[in-house]
């Protein structure tokens, strides 16, 4: 059984990846993972491929165990794994709830790592892993501190994992977009700490570019020339200068 597995599939980038891959390829099933069952069920009527909803909270290790047991029972061939589950919080680190900030690490880093580890035994040459990073993967980001650090992990992990899997013919790509118009902001923004947003892209634009880059064998996908230049420049600029520039943009 050839399948695609997509986390964070109830909304945002995860949901749009479901639609995009459903149009792009044929699978025996697309396994869609998120916490909101009703949102996952809605995907059944909107996809040409068969959709299997898996109601899991990837912040919890118990959910990873459920996924492991399901793979062991079904023994599918995972053609594509998309790790799109994640969230962030904007604000002053010491003023925000510590449990919620630890949840960011649990989902964005630990959950993603666990999904990769558990899925790899069911992947073959030609299989692909897409991990959602961010423009914040490239630099420290005050006031989006923990989220940015978690996405830096995603980028580093994806690059290193891709190198390890090269001999098996499994491709790993990190998608590192700028601001995207998704439900992310409904959860991330709770005050005016972050005020400046230079430009927004649509999820469909990010995914279209990502799938093109995947076919080209790229390890990182960045939509937009300004974002590509930013990612290239911050590697050569002093970290203090980069953070000072960001803080000035936010009126700090």
N, C-alpha and C positions, 0 to 999 in steps of 0.2 A: 504494500500500500504506500503510494507516494503522497506525501503531505507537505503542507506549509504550516508553520507554527508562528503565530503573531501575538505578542503580549501587548497590553495596553489597548486592546482592540475595541473597547467600548466607546472611545472618543479620540479626538485629536489625531496625531500622526499614526497611531496604531490602526484606527478605523480606516483612515485613508489608504494605508498600506494594504489593508484587506481588499478594498475596492480595486486598487491598482494591480495587485498580483492576481486577483480574480479575473481581470480582463486580459492580463498578460500571458497567463499560463493555465494549463489544465492540471488539476490535482485530483486524487481520489477524495481527499478531504482537506479542508483548511481548519486547523485547530485554532480557535480564537480564545484568548485568555484575558480575563479581567474580573473585577469584583461584581459588576452590575449585570446580573443575569438578563434582565429585560432588554438591555442594550445589545447584548450578545445575540439574543434570540432574534432581534430585528434584522440581523445580518443575513439570516437564512433566506429571507424573501428578496434580498437585494443582490445575491451572488449567484452566478451560474454554477460554480462548484459547490459541492456539498460542504456545509459548515457544521463543525462540531463545537458548541460552546463549552468551555471549561471555566467554571466559576472558581477562581483561585485568587488569593491575596499573596502576591509574591514578596511582600514584606515579611511574610511568615515562613519559617523553614518547613513547617508542616505542609504547606502548599507545594513546595518543591518535592517533598516526599510523595505526595499524591501524583504529581507529574511523573516522577521516576517509576512509580508502580504502574501507571498507565502505559508508559513506553515499554516496560518489561512485558506487560500482558499483550499489547498490540503488535510490538516489533515492527513499526513502520519504517519506511525510508524517508528521512527528513530532507527534503530538497531545499527548503528555505527556512531559516529561522530569523525572525525580525524581533529584536528586543526594543520595543517602543514604550514600554511601561516606565513611567517616571514622573516626578514632580519636583517643584522647587518652592522656596519661600524668599520673598524680598523683604529685607529689613536689617536692623542692627542685631548682630549675632547674640549678644548678651541679653537682649530685650525680648527675644522670641522663645517660644516653648521648646525646651531641649528635646523632649520626646518626639516632637514633630520633625526636628532637625535630624535626629537619629533615624527616623523613618525614611528620610531622604536617602541616607547612606544605605539603609537596608534594601530599598527598592532599586535605586539607580545603580548601585555598585554590586551589592551582594546578590540580589535577585537576578540581575543580568549575568553575573558570573556563574551562578548556579544553573541557570537555563542553558548556558553554553556547555558547561561540563556534562550535564545530564543528556544533552542532545547529541553530542559528538559521537558516541558509540553507534548512533543510528544514521550517521551521515556517510556518504560515499564521495568519491571523486566527482567533482562538479557541483557538490552542495555548496550553499552560500549562507553566510551569517551577516546580517545587517544590524549594527548596534547604533542606537541614537545617541550621538554626542551633542555638541553645541559649540557656538563660537566661544563660549566661556571655557571650552576645553583647552584653549590656547594660552590663557593668562589668568592670574589671580583676579578675582572680581569682588572687591569689597561690597558689602550689603546684598550680595547674592553668594555669600561666602561658601556655604556648605554645598549648595547646588553646583557652583562652579567647580569646586574641588572634586565632586562626584563625577562630573563630566570630563575632567582632566584624567581621572582614572579610566573612564570608558575609552578615551582615545588611546592612552598608553597600553591598556590591556588589549584592545582590538589589534593594534599594530603588532604587538609581541605575539599574540595568539595566531595572527595571520602568518607570521614567519614560521612558527612552529608547525602549522598545518600545511605549509606549502608543499611538502613532500607527499601529502595525501591528496593534493589537488582540491582542497577545500578553501574557498575564498572568504576572507573576513574584511568587511568594509565599515568604517565609522562614518556616519552622516553628521556633519557639523554645521548646522544652519544658524543664521541670525534669528531675528525676531520673526515668529510665525503666528498667524491669526488662528489660535486654537483656544480650547477651554483652559489651557495651562494658566492663563492670567487670572481666571476666576478663583483659582486656589492660591496662586503665588502672591498676588497683590492684596495687601490689607491696609496699606497707608500710602503716603506719597514719597516714600524713601527713594524709589526709582522714578525719575521724572522725565528722563530723556530717552526717547526711542528713535533711532535715526531712520529706519525704514522697516516695513513689514512685507513678508512674503506669504503667499498662500501655501497650505500644505501640499496641494497638488503640484505646485511648481517645484517644491523641494523634492518630492518623490519622483517626479518625472526626471529630474537631473540625477537623482540617486540611482535610478534603474539604468539610465544611460551609462553612468560611470561604472556601475557594477558589470555591465557587459564589456566594458573596456578593460576590466581587470584592475581598476583603481582600488587603493586601500582607504582613501578618504574622499568624501564628496562634500563640496562646499558650493552652494548656489550663490551666484552674484559676484561680479568683479570686485566691488568694494570689500566684500567679506573675504575674498581670496587674497586681496592685497593686505588686508588687516592681519590675516593669519600668517602671512609671510613676513610682515614687518615686525610683529611683536616678538618674533624669535630673535631679532637682532637689536632690539631696543632694551635699555635698562628697565628692569621690572618696576622700579620706583616711578619712572617716567610714564609707563603704561598705566599704572594704578592712579597716578596723579591726574592724568588726562581723563580717565573714566570718572574720577571723583568730581573734577571740575564740570564735566557734562551733567552730572547729577546735582550740582549746586552744593557740593560738600567741601 
